[in-house]
């Protein structure tokens, strides 16, 4: 059971690392899964890599998804 958990952590870490490297664009636009000049769908690969990276970070405890949620704090009436 512990071995499967270690493998799971490693796979999620590797996916996060691959998505981060893809977003850093070391290929200078030469290596693209979907070319950016295709209308509408051109940025789906970057959006997918971003979503994957955010979810991998959330798995390891750095939940950036909370930045986009509305605050439940109500303002006091003066």
Secondary structure, DSSP 4 states (H G I P E B T S, - for coil): -HHHHHHHHHHHHHHHHHHHHHHHTTTTTSS-SS-TTSTTTTTHHHHHHHHHHHHHHHHTT--GGGGGSPP-PPPPP-
